[in-house]
Every structure is written in structure tokens, then in C-alpha cells.
Amino acid sequence: MYSTVSFSVDMVSNFPLPSRPGPSTAIDTACSSSLLALENAFHGIRQGHCDAAVVGGVNLLLKPNTSLQFMKLGMLSPEGTCKSFDSSGDGYCRSEAAVAVLLTKRSAARRVYATVVNAGNNTDGYKEQGVTFPSGEMQQRLVRSLYQEVNINPEQVEYIEAHGTGTKVGDPQEVNGIVSVFCQSKREPLLIGSTKSNMGHPEPASGLAALVK
């Protein structure tokens, strides 16, 4: 149903071959695929399994029947737009993307565009509403634990790049979770955005698309 996402240690133009080559791994966890690949690469470097990693995500809309299945499930917007965090949100719009980033230690980087401070994942587990229903509570648990591990106060965060697909189920769960973690005391307004409102939802590549934004 989805294109796979992989991370691997590879040669980049003018970038030396790592002394500890790591694995080449294909990961398919639906919309979280590319971020899970990024997490694997992050921990692989931190634990000394490899020196650098190329993390890539791709989504190509090659089979019309996949879109038809999503439409029948009521996941797609009849208007063909992702109205992220809008009360008129009625589903998401599928899109294509091909994204790749090079992850390495800061000491070895020639240019630093961003720093990954921490990364992690968890699972929703069983839900009465079904597998497609997100759990805001589990999202909160994960985010809180990641900030605690690196001793960063969530109230210091100024901007959140969210999943924000524009669905009536997912967006409220995500926004309520964000408020519970980042807005528990008086603070400056927290900015929230989603790249899907501009380019649609590239599904397994959406995490890296958001990161590049």
C-alpha cells in the first residue's frame, strides 16, 4: 500500500566513507515511516554503530485502487485539500514526495542545518475506535518523556511542526495533546503548522517533508 522508507550509510559527494558502515533498512510504518527511519539512524549514530546515515522517504501514487480504498474509508477530502487544524477539515489529500537528509555527528558536519536533540517512538495499543484512531494520551506520554530525557522545558518551544492532516479525528487529538504538554502555564503564543496544508499528505514521506520545511 505504501512505498517503503529506508535509511542507510552511503557515500555522498565529497563525503568520506564512514569507518563503521551500518545497515541498509527498509521501514514501513505508514505515516510514521520516515520519522521512524530517522530515529533508527539517530540512535545508530549515538550508539556508535555508524558514523553517518542517509535517511530517505518516498511516496509515489502509482495505483488508483489505493486512493479508492482510502476514499471508501472516509479518509480523503472530497475537495482535495488538507485543511490542517481547521473546523472545516474533511479529510486529507494524498501527494507525492521524495526526500533525503544526511544525518551525522556535529563534529563531522560541514554544514549544520538543524540538530536532532532526541528521538523516540511508542504505540497506541488497542483502541475501541479502531487502528486508524490516534491516541492523544500516548502522543503526550512520548513527547513528555523525550523532553524530560534531554532536560528541555516544553514551554521553551516556540513552534511545533505537527502532523495535521486535516481530519476531524486526528487533528483534535493532536492539538489537545500539544496543549497538554506545551501550554500548561502562562507563556508566549505557541505557533503550530503543518506542511500538509501546502503540499498535501505524502504519507510515509510526510515526516521528512515536515523536517525539511
KAMO-V597408 format. One record per helix or strand of 2 or more residues. SS is the DSSP state (alpha for helix, beta for strand). FROM is the first residue (numbers start at 1). LEN is the number of residues. If there is no record, write none. Layout:
BEGIN
ss=SS from=FROM len=LEN
ss=SS from=FROM len=LEN
END
This chain:
BEGIN
ss=beta from=5 len=4
ss=beta from=25 len=3
ss=alpha from=30 len=17
ss=beta from=52 len=8
ss=alpha from=64 len=9
ss=beta from=97 len=8
ss=alpha from=106 len=3
ss=alpha from=136 len=14
ss=alpha from=154 len=3
ss=beta from=159 len=3
ss=alpha from=170 len=13
ss=beta from=191 len=3
ss=alpha from=196 len=4
ss=alpha from=203 len=10
END
